[in-house]
Amino acid sequence: MAKQMFWYKLPPLDVLMFRDAKPFTPQERAWASSVFPPNNHAIAGALRSSFNINGHIQMKGVFLCCGEKLYFPRPLNYVNRKPLTPLTWLEENHPARQMLWDQSKPVPLLLDRTKHHPDEGKGGNYRQFLPYDVVLKLLKNEQLTDADWLVDESKEKQAQPWEMETRSHNALEDSKRQVKQSDGFFVENALRLMDGWGLAIAVDELTDKKLYQRGQSLVMRLGGESHRVLLERCEKLDQNWQTLQTISNRNFQQGGKSLAYLITPSVFERKHNGQSMCRPYPWEWKLRHTTNRNQTSGNLVSVATDKPIPISCRFRNNGNSIPAPQVFAVPSSTVYYLQEPQILFQDQEQLPNGEPNKQHTWRQLGYSEILWISYSE
């Protein structure tokens, strides 16, 4: 049974700055690249340091929110408003079925141009983050309208609800009021969220109690330069999340052709020849098609994804925080096509031998969150 989670809004009190895990050295023309929304390790670290929480933290998120409504990254299996279809899921007499492709990899995704789309030739300013009610329609396989796909000018104004501000950082010579000639200058981006927007996370019951004891509208340091956000309990977001989870679980139990809509980044890591390798889909999800008789057919048909996100996280050892090796996460909004829905290895709290599953830590911090959609022809 899923544990009850308690949702919080994180409206910013200032611009926010989050560097990604790409290494850089402050020097002439150095540019520190950024990432937004922040990864879950950044949020967990901020909770620990701001409120002196030393125990276990379990999270959901990180998502965007506006008012009392969650927003999710737009799924990557759409071109504008047109859905992509795996080649092998097209009709047998479809002309594209004659294509040749590398069968050691997932099936190619195509636009089915034999079907008429009502938005053919139409333009528009498409949302990059979909509100809760639109995602609910996706889970229910309901037809989406222009208003669902396009930016709501009254609230969102643009495809993503923030503006980028470029800021330079200078270091001064010791005992002088002069900028260093080298190793003292770099540029990075700050993000200014639009009015009414913020981040949203959920925490476990024990963490919620610790935060409640500290009062209402807590202030938390988050990201670079010690910028701050409020931390406000929001019960309406609890209802948003529970409704989505109910429909998603029902779709999973229903079985059959399914889409796994990844709404938070995920790290699929495995040791291979002594090295840790990351790839864009779970190692335990075997491909549906096989290239020789010795292979076992699995459920994974295809995947719609984007470039990986580098994450530099930390782990705790005897009370100390130690840098962990860099990993590459699959971006949120990735969509997997499966012949039958299948759980993740990360979902299992214990291994078959009864030992704790270390990979489950990713799920506890909110990574690899999936919403299940029953595939509709």
Buried (B, 14 or more C-beta within 10 A) or exposed (E): EEEEBBBBBBBBEBBBBBBBBEEEEBEEEBEBEBBBBBBBBBBBBBBBEBBEBEEEBBBBBBBBBBEBBBBBBBBBBBEEBBBBBBBBBBEEEBEBEEEEEEEEEBBBBBBBEEEEBEEEEEEEBBBBBBBBEBBBBBBEEEEEEEEBBBBEEEBBEEEBBBEEEEEEBEEEEEEEEEEBEEEBBBEBBBBEBBEEBBBBBBBBEEBBEBBEEEEEEBEBEBBBBEBBBBBBBBEBBBEBBEBBBEBBEEBBEEEEBBBBBBBBBBBBBBEEEEEEEBEBBBEBBBBBBBEEEEEEEBBBBBBBBEEBBBBBBEEEEEEEEEEEEBBBBBBBBBBBBBBEBBEBBBEBEEEEEEEEBEBBEBBBBBBBBBBBBBBEE
